[in-house]
Amino acid sequence: MESKTIIITGANAGIGKETALSLAKTGARIIMACRNMETGKICKDEIVNITGNTNVVIKKIDLSSFQSIRSFAEDIKQHEKSLDILIHNAGVWLKRHLKTDDNLDMTMKTNHFGPFLLTHLLIDLLKKSSPSRIIILSSVSHFVGRLHFDESQNYIPPCTGYLNYFNSKFANICFANELANRLKSFNITVNSVHPGLIKTEIWNSLPPPFSWPLILVSKLFFKTPQEGCQTTVYLATSNEVENVSGKYFVNCKQSYVSKRTRSVAYNKKFWDISIQTVHLKETDPKI
Protein backbone atom coordinates (compact mmCIF):
# COMPACT_ATOMS: atom_id res chain seq x y z
CA MET A 1 0.00 0.00 0.00
CA GLU A 2 2.99 2.35 0.26
CA SER A 3 2.61 3.33 -3.40
CA LYS A 4 -1.13 4.01 -3.09
CA THR A 5 -2.89 7.36 -2.82
CA ILE A 6 -6.20 7.35 -0.97
CA ILE A 7 -8.83 10.08 -0.59
CA ILE A 8 -11.20 9.79 2.38
CA THR A 9 -14.02 12.32 2.73
CA GLY A 10 -15.12 13.26 6.23
CA ALA A 11 -11.86 11.99 7.68
CA ASN A 12 -11.86 14.34 10.67
CA ALA A 13 -14.24 12.37 12.90
CA GLY A 14 -15.88 9.03 13.60
CA ILE A 15 -15.51 6.25 11.07
CA GLY A 16 -13.66 8.51 8.64
CA LYS A 17 -10.95 9.30 11.16
CA GLU A 18 -10.52 5.63 12.09
CA THR A 19 -10.40 4.69 8.40
CA ALA A 20 -7.66 7.26 7.80
CA LEU A 21 -5.74 6.01 10.84
CA SER A 22 -5.96 2.36 9.79
CA LEU A 23 -4.93 3.05 6.20
CA ALA A 24 -2.13 5.39 7.27
CA LYS A 25 -0.63 2.41 9.13
CA THR A 26 -0.20 0.67 5.76
CA GLY A 27 2.13 3.42 4.57
CA ALA A 28 -0.27 4.75 1.94
CA ARG A 29 -0.53 8.44 1.07
CA ILE A 30 -3.68 9.66 2.82
CA ILE A 31 -5.62 12.71 1.66
CA MET A 32 -8.09 13.72 4.35
CA ALA A 33 -10.90 15.62 2.63
CA CYS A 34 -12.60 17.64 5.37
CA ARG A 35 -15.07 20.46 5.73
CA ASN A 36 -13.82 21.44 9.20
CA MET A 37 -10.13 22.17 8.74
CA GLU A 38 -9.58 22.93 12.43
CA THR A 39 -10.62 19.47 13.64
CA GLY A 40 -9.09 17.97 10.52
CA LYS A 41 -5.69 19.39 11.42
CA ILE A 42 -5.93 17.95 14.95
CA CYS A 43 -6.84 14.51 13.56
CA LYS A 44 -4.08 14.64 10.97
CA ASP A 45 -1.44 15.43 13.60
CA GLU A 46 -2.76 12.61 15.77
CA ILE A 47 -2.62 10.13 12.89
CA VAL A 48 0.92 11.14 11.97
CA ASN A 49 2.06 10.83 15.60
CA ILE A 50 0.49 7.39 16.02
CA THR A 51 1.54 5.86 12.70
CA GLY A 52 4.77 7.68 11.91
CA ASN A 53 3.39 8.13 8.38
CA THR A 54 4.18 11.72 7.41
CA ASN A 55 2.55 11.30 4.00
CA VAL A 56 -0.81 12.45 5.33
CA VAL A 57 -2.35 15.69 4.08
CA ILE A 58 -5.59 17.53 4.72
CA LYS A 59 -7.55 19.38 2.06
CA LYS A 60 -10.71 21.46 2.27
CA ILE A 61 -13.99 20.22 0.79
CA ASP A 62 -17.62 21.01 1.51
CA LEU A 63 -19.82 18.40 -0.15
CA SER A 64 -22.84 20.67 0.12
CA SER A 65 -21.14 23.13 -2.26
CA PHE A 66 -20.54 22.22 -5.90
CA GLN A 67 -18.00 25.04 -6.16
CA SER A 68 -16.05 23.67 -3.19
CA ILE A 69 -16.08 20.21 -4.78
CA ARG A 70 -14.79 21.60 -8.06
CA SER A 71 -12.02 23.52 -6.29
CA PHE A 72 -10.99 20.40 -4.37
CA ALA A 73 -10.98 18.24 -7.52
CA GLU A 74 -8.91 20.81 -9.41
CA ASP A 75 -6.38 20.88 -6.57
CA ILE A 76 -6.13 17.08 -6.64
CA LYS A 77 -5.68 16.94 -10.40
CA GLN A 78 -2.96 19.60 -10.27
CA HIS A 79 -0.94 18.12 -7.42
CA GLU A 80 -1.55 14.35 -7.41
CA LYS A 81 -0.01 12.01 -9.97
CA SER A 82 -2.35 9.14 -9.08
CA LEU A 83 -5.49 8.24 -7.19
CA ASP A 84 -5.85 4.59 -6.31
CA ILE A 85 -8.74 4.59 -3.85
CA LEU A 86 -11.63 7.03 -3.38
CA ILE A 87 -13.65 6.53 -0.20
CA HIS A 88 -16.95 8.38 0.07
CA ASN A 89 -17.35 8.41 3.83
CA ALA A 90 -18.70 11.88 4.71
CA GLY A 91 -22.38 12.26 5.46
CA VAL A 92 -24.92 14.24 7.48
CA TRP A 93 -28.14 13.33 9.27
CA LEU A 94 -30.23 16.45 9.78
CA LYS A 95 -33.39 16.54 11.85
CA ARG A 96 -35.11 18.98 9.48
CA HIS A 97 -34.98 19.98 5.85
CA LEU A 98 -32.36 22.61 5.05
CA LYS A 99 -31.81 24.16 1.65
CA THR A 100 -28.42 24.97 0.15
CA ASP A 101 -27.71 28.17 -1.75
CA ASP A 102 -28.85 26.55 -5.00
CA ASN A 103 -32.12 25.39 -3.39
CA LEU A 104 -31.17 21.72 -3.10
CA ASP A 105 -31.87 19.65 -0.04
CA MET A 106 -28.80 19.75 2.22
CA THR A 107 -28.87 16.07 3.20
CA MET A 108 -29.28 14.72 -0.31
CA LYS A 109 -26.72 17.13 -1.74
CA THR A 110 -24.08 16.29 0.90
CA ASN A 111 -24.67 12.55 0.95
CA HIS A 112 -25.33 11.84 -2.72
CA PHE A 113 -25.12 14.67 -5.26
CA GLY A 114 -21.80 15.94 -3.88
CA PRO A 115 -20.07 12.53 -4.03
CA PHE A 116 -21.64 11.97 -7.47
CA LEU A 117 -20.02 15.15 -8.82
CA LEU A 118 -16.69 14.49 -7.09
CA THR A 119 -16.48 11.02 -8.64
CA HIS A 120 -17.03 12.43 -12.12
CA LEU A 121 -14.39 15.13 -11.67
CA LEU A 122 -11.78 12.62 -10.47
CA ILE A 123 -12.62 9.73 -12.78
CA ASP A 124 -9.81 10.39 -15.26
CA LEU A 125 -7.23 10.19 -12.47
CA LEU A 126 -8.81 6.96 -11.20
CA LYS A 127 -8.70 5.50 -14.72
CA LYS A 128 -5.08 6.53 -15.12
CA SER A 129 -4.24 4.80 -11.81
CA SER A 130 -6.17 1.58 -12.43
CA PRO A 131 -6.60 -0.93 -11.02
CA SER A 132 -8.35 1.41 -8.60
CA ARG A 133 -11.23 1.24 -6.18
CA ILE A 134 -14.23 3.35 -5.17
CA ILE A 135 -15.91 2.65 -1.83
CA ILE A 136 -19.23 4.26 -0.89
CA LEU A 137 -20.53 4.14 2.68
CA SER A 138 -24.23 3.46 2.91
CA SER A 139 -26.46 1.75 5.47
CA VAL A 140 -29.37 -0.67 5.75
CA SER A 141 -31.59 2.05 4.31
CA HIS A 142 -32.09 0.16 1.06
CA PHE A 143 -35.04 -1.47 2.86
CA VAL A 144 -36.80 1.83 3.69
CA GLY A 145 -35.37 4.48 1.35
CA ARG A 146 -37.51 6.08 -1.37
CA LEU A 147 -36.65 8.64 -4.04
CA HIS A 148 -39.37 10.93 -5.40
CA PHE A 149 -38.99 13.63 -8.04
CA ASP A 150 -41.24 16.36 -9.44
CA GLU A 151 -41.94 17.05 -13.12
CA SER A 152 -38.65 18.94 -13.42
CA GLN A 153 -36.78 15.95 -11.94
CA ASN A 154 -36.01 17.78 -8.71
CA TYR A 155 -35.71 15.64 -5.61
CA ILE A 156 -38.69 15.86 -3.25
CA PRO A 157 -37.66 15.34 0.40
CA PRO A 158 -39.96 13.26 2.64
CA CYS A 159 -42.22 14.87 5.20
CA THR A 160 -39.81 13.97 8.01
CA GLY A 161 -36.25 15.25 7.92
CA TYR A 162 -34.81 12.11 9.48
CA LEU A 163 -36.18 9.92 6.68
CA ASN A 164 -34.18 12.01 4.24
CA TYR A 165 -30.99 10.44 5.56
CA PHE A 166 -32.23 6.97 4.67
CA ASN A 167 -33.24 8.19 1.22
CA SER A 168 -29.76 9.56 0.64
CA LYS A 169 -28.17 6.28 1.69
CA PHE A 170 -30.55 4.38 -0.57
CA ALA A 171 -29.32 6.72 -3.33
CA ASN A 172 -25.70 5.81 -2.49
CA ILE A 173 -26.35 2.15 -3.29
CA CYS A 174 -28.19 2.95 -6.53
CA PHE A 175 -25.26 5.16 -7.52
CA ALA A 176 -22.69 2.50 -6.61
CA ASN A 177 -24.48 -0.18 -8.62
CA GLU A 178 -24.80 1.93 -11.76
CA LEU A 179 -21.25 3.26 -11.42
CA ALA A 180 -19.92 -0.31 -11.15
CA ASN A 181 -21.67 -1.21 -14.41
CA ARG A 182 -20.26 1.81 -16.22
CA LEU A 183 -16.68 1.18 -15.06
CA LYS A 184 -16.47 -2.54 -15.80
CA SER A 185 -14.09 -2.08 -18.72
CA PHE A 186 -11.75 0.33 -16.87
CA ASN A 187 -10.52 -2.01 -14.12
CA ILE A 188 -12.13 0.15 -11.43
CA THR A 189 -14.19 -1.60 -8.76
CA VAL A 190 -17.10 0.07 -6.98
CA ASN A 191 -18.71 -1.32 -3.84
CA SER A 192 -21.04 0.00 -1.16
CA VAL A 193 -20.62 -0.63 2.56
CA HIS A 194 -22.84 -0.79 5.62
CA PRO A 195 -20.45 -0.16 8.53
CA GLY A 196 -23.02 -1.23 11.12
CA LEU A 197 -24.60 0.79 13.91
CA ILE A 198 -21.82 2.94 15.31
CA LYS A 199 -21.25 4.89 18.51
CA THR A 200 -20.92 8.32 16.91
CA GLU A 201 -22.24 11.81 17.55
CA ILE A 202 -24.79 11.37 14.75
CA TRP A 203 -27.28 10.04 17.32
CA ASN A 204 -27.10 13.37 19.13
CA SER A 205 -28.88 14.95 16.16
CA LEU A 206 -32.12 13.34 17.35
CA PRO A 207 -34.13 15.60 19.67
CA PRO A 208 -34.55 14.65 23.33
CA PRO A 209 -36.19 12.63 24.73
CA PHE A 210 -35.97 10.42 21.61
CA SER A 211 -32.18 10.60 21.60
CA TRP A 212 -31.77 9.45 25.21
CA PRO A 213 -32.57 5.72 24.78
CA LEU A 214 -30.68 5.59 21.49
CA ILE A 215 -27.58 7.14 23.03
CA LEU A 216 -27.77 4.62 25.89
CA VAL A 217 -28.30 1.68 23.52
CA SER A 218 -25.48 2.87 21.27
CA LYS A 219 -23.05 2.95 24.18
CA LEU A 220 -24.01 -0.56 25.24
CA PHE A 221 -24.41 -2.42 21.97
CA PHE A 222 -23.20 -0.44 18.95
CA LYS A 223 -19.80 -0.79 17.31
CA THR A 224 -16.99 1.63 18.01
CA PRO A 225 -15.82 3.74 15.04
CA GLN A 226 -12.67 1.59 14.96
CA GLU A 227 -14.79 -1.53 14.56
CA GLY A 228 -17.06 0.22 12.07
CA CYS A 229 -14.26 1.10 9.67
CA GLN A 230 -13.03 -2.47 9.22
CA THR A 231 -15.17 -3.34 6.19
CA THR A 232 -14.05 -0.17 4.42
CA VAL A 233 -10.41 -0.95 5.20
CA TYR A 234 -10.95 -4.52 3.97
CA LEU A 235 -12.35 -3.30 0.64
CA ALA A 236 -9.47 -0.84 0.27
CA THR A 237 -6.66 -3.29 0.96
CA SER A 238 -7.67 -6.91 0.45
CA ASN A 239 -6.59 -8.90 -2.60
CA GLU A 240 -9.72 -11.01 -2.12
CA VAL A 241 -11.90 -8.23 -3.57
CA GLU A 242 -9.60 -6.87 -6.26
CA ASN A 243 -12.02 -8.05 -8.98
CA VAL A 244 -15.28 -7.73 -7.02
CA SER A 245 -17.54 -4.85 -8.05
CA GLY A 246 -21.14 -3.75 -7.73
CA LYS A 247 -21.62 -5.50 -4.40
CA TYR A 248 -22.88 -4.51 -0.96
CA PHE A 249 -20.71 -5.45 2.03
CA VAL A 250 -21.47 -5.92 5.72
CA ASN A 251 -18.87 -7.18 8.22
CA CYS A 252 -16.34 -7.77 5.42
CA LYS A 253 -18.72 -10.07 3.55
CA GLN A 254 -21.06 -9.64 0.59
CA SER A 255 -24.61 -9.17 1.78
CA TYR A 256 -28.15 -8.94 0.46
CA VAL A 257 -29.35 -5.66 -0.96
CA SER A 258 -32.97 -4.84 -1.78
CA LYS A 259 -34.28 -5.54 -5.25
CA ARG A 260 -35.18 -1.89 -5.81
CA THR A 261 -31.52 -0.81 -5.74
CA ARG A 262 -30.69 -3.45 -8.37
CA SER A 263 -33.12 -2.15 -10.98
CA VAL A 264 -30.97 -1.35 -14.03
CA ALA A 265 -33.66 0.86 -15.58
CA TYR A 266 -34.24 2.82 -12.39
CA ASN A 267 -30.54 3.31 -11.66
CA LYS A 268 -29.96 4.64 -15.18
CA LYS A 269 -32.86 7.08 -14.76
CA PHE A 270 -31.56 8.22 -11.39
CA TRP A 271 -28.11 8.63 -12.93
CA ASP A 272 -29.51 10.98 -15.57
CA ILE A 273 -31.36 12.97 -12.91
CA SER A 274 -28.14 13.27 -10.91
CA ILE A 275 -26.25 14.48 -14.01
CA GLN A 276 -28.85 17.21 -14.44
CA THR A 277 -28.81 18.15 -10.76
CA VAL A 278 -25.03 18.58 -10.40
CA HIS A 279 -24.88 20.66 -13.60
CA LEU A 280 -22.16 18.58 -15.22
CA LYS A 281 -20.42 20.64 -17.92
CA GLU A 282 -19.53 19.61 -21.43
CA THR A 283 -15.86 20.01 -20.51
CA ASP A 284 -16.14 17.79 -17.42
CA PRO A 285 -14.96 14.17 -17.53
CA LYS A 286 -17.71 11.70 -18.39
CA ILE A 287 -18.34 8.23 -17.05
N, C-alpha and C positions, 0 to 999 in steps of 0.2 A: 504493500500500500504506500510505500514511501514515494513512489513516482506519481501518485494520484492526487488530483485536485478535487475537493468536495465543497459544494455550497450547501449550507444548511440555513433555511429561513427560520426566524424566531429562535435563534440559538442563545438568547440571553436569559432564558428561564426554563424551568420545568423539563419536559422531555427533550426539547431542543438543546438545552445546555448539556444534559447528560449524553446526548448523541454526539455532540461536539467533543466532549471530554473523552468518550470511548474511542471515537475515530482518531482523535489526536494521538492517542496512545499507540496507534499503528504506524505513526510517522508520516501520515498523509498531510498534505497542505489543506488547512481548514479555512474556509471563508465564512465567517459568521455574518449572516445578513440580518441586521437588526433594525427595528424602528427606534428603540430607546438606546442611544449610543452611550449614555452614562452607565446604565446597568450592563450593557454589552461590554464596555471596557473593563469593568470589574470582573465579569465572567471570563473574558479573554485572559486577563492577567492570572486569574486563578487556574485556568486550564494550562497555561504555559508553565506555571510554577509546579503543578502536580505532575505533568507529563514530561517536562523538559523539552517539549516540541516548540521551538520558537517560530515555526512556519505556520503561525495562526494569525489571521488578520480579521479585522472587523470592518464592515462596510454598511453604509446607511441604506435602508430601503423601507418604504411605507407601502404595504400591499393594498392599501385603500386609495392610493394615488397612482394613476397611470403614468403621470409625469415622473414621479419618484422611481417607478419601476423602469422606465426607459433610461433614466439617468444612471441607475445601478447597472443595467445591462450594458450600456455604452462603456462604463468604467471597466466592467469585466472584459469586454471584447478588446479594449485598448491595452489592458495590462496583464491578461492571462493568456498563456499560450495553449492551454488545454482546459477542459472541464470533463472530468470522468464520471462524476456522480452529482446529481441535483436532487436534493431532499426538500420537498415541500412540507415543512413542519408547522409553520406559523398558522395561527388561527385565533378567532375571537368568538366568544359566546356572549351576546348582548341580551339583556333582559327586555329591551324594547327596540322598536325599529328606529334606526338613525339613517339619515340620508347623507351621502357624500356631496362634494361640491358639484358633481355632475349629475346629481339626483338619482344615483344608484343606491340600493340598499347596502349599508355598511358591512353587514355580516357576509352577504353573498359576494360582494366585491373583494373583501379581504380574503375569504376562504376559497373562492373559486375563480372569479374573473381575473384577479391579480395574478395568481399562479398560472392561469391559462396564458395570459399575455407574456409573463416572464419566460415561460417555456418556449414560446414562439421566438422571442428575441434572442434566446441563447441556443436555439436548436442547431445552428450551423457549427458552433463550437463543440457541441455534443457529438455531432456527426464526424467532425474532424478528429475527435478524440476516441472514437469507437474502437473496441467495444465499451459502451458507456451505459449508465443506469439512471433511471428516474424513479424516485420513490415518493409516493403521495400518501400522507397520513389521512386516514378517514376514521370511521367508527362503525358501530353496528347500525347506523342510521339507514342503511339500505332497506331495512324492514319497515321504516316509518316515514322516510323522506318522500316529498312530493314536489314537483316543479310545475308551476303554473305561469303562463305568459298571456299578455293581452294581445290585441290585434296587431300592435306594432312590435311584437316579440320582446316586450319588456317584462322582466321578471316581476311577478306579483308575490310579495311576501305573505306568509300566513297571518291569521288574526292574532296569533300569540308570538311575541318576539323570540321566545325560547325555541319554538319549533323551527324557526329560521335556521338555527345552527344545524339541526338534523338535515334540513333540506340542502344546506351547503355541503355537508359531508356526503350525502347521497350524490350530489353533483360531482364531487371529487372522484367517486368510483366510476360514474359514467364517463367522465373525462379520461381517467386512466385507461379504461377499456378501449375507448375509441383511439386514444393516442397510441396504445400498444399495437393496434391493427395498422395504423398509418406508418409506424416505424419498423415494421417487421423486416424490411429489406435493408435497413441501415445498421443492423447489429446494435440496436439500442433497446434495452429491456425497460418495461414500465410496469410497476406493480403498486397496488394499494395496500395499506396496512391499517389494521385496528390494533392500537397499542394496549388496549384493555382499559379498565377503569382505573384512573390514576389519582393519587393524592396530589392535586395541584390547586392553585388559587382560583381556578376556573369555577369551582363550586361556590366560591364566595360571591359570584355574580348573582346567585339566586337571592331573592329578598327573604329576610327573616319573617316568620319563623320557619319557612320552608327549607332554608339553607341549614338550619341547626341539625336535624337528623341526618342529612346527607353528609355534612362535615364530620359528624361523629362516625357514621358508617364508613366514610372514606378513610378515616384514620385507623379504623379497626381491620378493614377487609380489602381495601383497594391497594393496587401496586404502588410502589415508590416510582418516581420518575426514572431512576436507574434501571429498575426492572422493566418499566414501560418502553424504554428505548431499545431493548434487546432485539426485537424483530426487525426494526429499522437497521440496526447495525449488522444483523445477519444478512439482510438483503443487499447491504452495501459491500460486504466483504466476502461472503461465502462463494466458493467455487460451485457449490451444489445448485445455485440458482443463476449461473451465468447465462443460461439459455432459456430461462423461464420468464415469460412475459404475459401480461394481461390477466394476472391472478390476484387474488385477495388473500392476505396472510394474517393469521392470528397465532400468537405464541410460536413463531418461527415455522409454521406449517400452513400449507394451502388450506383454505376454508371455504365454506359455502357462501355464496353471495346471491342476493335475491334476483329472480328472473328479470325483473324490470330493469335492472342495471346492465343486463346482458342483451338488451334489445338493440340490434345493429341499426335498425331504422331510426329508433328514438335517439340513440347516441349520436348519429350523424346529424339529425335535426338539431339537437342541443348544441353540437359543435358549431353549426352554422349560426345559431343564435348567439353563441359566445363570440364568434368572429365579429359579428355586427356590434355587439355590446362593447368590446374592447377597442373598437375603431382601428383595427389592423390596417396599416397603410400598404399601398402598392409596393413600396420600397422595403417593407419588412420581410424577414425570412418567412417562408411558408412551410407548412408541414403537410 
